[in-house]
């Protein structure tokens, strides 16, 4: 029997919270939380999907949810007037 990936609590902008598994795609985690992350190329080159996770900028179309030591992540969405 395989162990389940660790659960991660995500604190989204505007006070939203959700729980997902370590390794889940960021875009899928956002969708399940009712959040929209803009995307452009879906290959990591345009930067439209950049989010800040605990102070580190990641491209959500090519990144997965990590397992933080605290079990929680704080996400901020980038604001770009062109996306």
RADASUL-V915263 format. One line per field, one symbol per residue. ss: DSSP state (H for helix, E for strand, L for the rest). psi: psi as a letter, one per 40 degrees, with the letter a starting at -180 (. if undefined). Layout:
ss->???
psi->???
This chain:
ss->LLLLLLEEEEELHHHLEEEEELLLEHHHHHHHLLLLLLLLLLLLLLLLLEEEELLEEEELLLLELLLLLLLEEEEEELLLLLL
psi->hiiiiiihhhhiifeiiihaiheihdddddddefihhiicdfeeddedehihhfehhihdeeiihigideeiihhhhihhee.
